[in-house]
Each structure stands twice: as C-alpha cells, then as structure tokens.
C-alpha cells in the first residue's frame, strides 16, 4: 500500500468522528421539537456518542494489537454502517441514543486503529507530520459537514443526516476491504488478557511523557467541544441564525482548525513538538479569555461567537497533531493500547465539557464564554506544568 493510499485511508477513517458529531448539529433544535424534549435531553445523542467513543477505545486499541489492524478496522466500519441505519430508522429518542452509542463503538474503532497504523508505519517525528497532513484533510469534514447537515435538515429532516453517515461508513468499509494491508507485524497474543491489559495500561499511565501530551490533547479537544455542543442553540435559538445558515458559520470557525494544522506542519521542523504545543495552548487560552471579556463588555452577536470559535479551533489544529503523536511515541509495541487510552481521555474530557455546556443554557452568551475561558486556562496551565514534570524535549 502506497504512502498516499495510506494517508487517504487513515484520513477517511478519522473523518468519521467529526462527521458523526458535526453533520447533525443543525438538526439538534429540530430534534428537540420533534421529540418534545429539552435541549439538554436531545444533547444526550451527542454526550452518549462521546461516552461510547471514549470507552470503547480501551478495547478496540488492544484488539488491534492482538488480531491486527485490518480485521478490527473492517469490523468497526461494518458496525458503524449498520448502526447509522439504525439511527435513521429509530422511533424514539431513547432508541436513537442507544443506536448512537453503538455507532460510537464502530466509529472509535476506525479512529483508534487509524492512529495505531500511523505509529506502525512512521517514526514519532514523521508521524506527527503525517498526522498534521491527515488532520488538514480531515478539516474538510467539519467545514462542509455542518453546511450539508443544515440543508439536509431543511429539505428532509434530521433522519437524512444519519442516512448520510451510514453511506460514509459504507464507502470506508469498501475502501478498507480493497486497499488496506496489515501494518502490525508484531501481533501480541496476550494483548486481550485482562492481566496483561491491566499491566499495559498501568505502564502507559505511569509514563510522564504520555501525560505531557495526552492531557493537553484531551483539554484541547474539550475546548472545541464547548463550541460543538453549544453553538447550535446559541446561534440558532439565542441569536436567531437560520438553521440552513448555521453550517456556514460553523464552517468558518473550522477554517481556523485547518489553518492551525498547516501552522503545525510548518513549525514542527523548526522549533520541535513541545514548543509548537506550548504555542497552541497559549493561543487557546487567549481565545477563551478574549471571548469572555468581550461578552462581559456587553457584546452579543453571532460574529463574536464565530471569531472565538475560529481562534480556539486554530489553537486545536496546532495542538492535536503534537498531542496524538507525542502520546504514542514511547510505546512502539503498545501503540494500539496507548492510542485507545489517549482517545478515551480525549472523549471523556469532551463529555465533561459537553455536559457542562448542555446544563448551562440561560438564553445568553455568558455560559458558553465562561466555560470556554475556563477550559482554555486549565489547558495552558496544565500543559506548562506537565511539560516540566515530564521533561518533554
């Protein structure tokens, strides 16, 4: 399999995650109306997806260490396809939440195996550059996904978004079946034994360098998840943006993410992973604090929300390639488990942020801005302290 084919296959698998969360964002207010529930209730379709995505990685990563990347990836994509159809056909919110959980299991398997494949194929430094390339391409999903989702909502209703996700899963399943070759030459027959699994995760958790990258990566994703979970209601319900236009505003913010990955790729060879990460976390903190200060000054307009999202997502685009590659670098023989644990931490941080945002709606911008600033400060301080403790070079 060529490097170009590998890049596109890995990117396609990783795209399923932002598509699964972003494509139906414009439908959330309509879903609440359709099911006759509160915004917090319908946001469970997002929160339970995140919970399932994070938890399942603890299993799917070691599964790929034991049985190989190819069979685990193909199985995960099949599950994603079938559960997407289940979401589209569900008769109630409860069944939709359950189907979303299953969809998350399939989606996380695709993403965690993609991360492990990069670790199999490249050195840590080259892996960071390849990851940055993949994330640059991946940014197309959150840019165009919400735009497409807005039009699908207006034209066909919320079920159309899940039909689209099922079709995306089917395309990736066919691509993996046809092009993917096994990248893990060191299958570990003990990888799924409980005692071995516990020892593996204990070793990863005891490694300071893992935390020096995994915690910043988790908090950085939480910082953008504040906007992913909060902007549909703030822009559409509070600020009166039409649903079909929401995707364009969200996509503009995501352009910052694309720019951040390009900045990351340009700077990695010049100043190193640790300094690039320090730059990104500083920018993320400034974006959150600036958002809060302007809201406290009395500004309340959709442009403020979009610009804050743009800055925070730029910071995340700088941070995340460094965090993903750096957290896996110490574990060439445990890449699947380390990738699974990293992904679990990322999703749990996002779940906490989304739950916080979901319960904070009060008809103003202040809760969203306050949470964004708080996460940004914790991200900056945590990265600084852990870099010193972990002695990251």
Secondary structure as GFF3:
##gff-version 3
##sequence-region A 1 393
A	DSSP	alpha_helix	3	22	.	.	.	ID=ss1
A	DSSP	three_ten_helix	25	27	.	.	.	ID=ss2
A	DSSP	alpha_helix	28	35	.	.	.	ID=ss3
A	DSSP	alpha_helix	39	42	.	.	.	ID=ss4
A	DSSP	alpha_helix	44	67	.	.	.	ID=ss5
A	DSSP	alpha_helix	69	89	.	.	.	ID=ss6
A	DSSP	alpha_helix	93	121	.	.	.	ID=ss7
A	DSSP	alpha_helix	124	156	.	.	.	ID=ss8
A	DSSP	alpha_helix	159	179	.	.	.	ID=ss9
A	DSSP	alpha_helix	194	205	.	.	.	ID=ss10
A	DSSP	alpha_helix	208	233	.	.	.	ID=ss11
A	DSSP	pi_helix	234	238	.	.	.	ID=ss12
A	DSSP	alpha_helix	243	271	.	.	.	ID=ss13
A	DSSP	alpha_helix	273	296	.	.	.	ID=ss14
A	DSSP	alpha_helix	302	328	.	.	.	ID=ss15
A	DSSP	alpha_helix	335	358	.	.	.	ID=ss16
A	DSSP	alpha_helix	366	390	.	.	.	ID=ss17
###
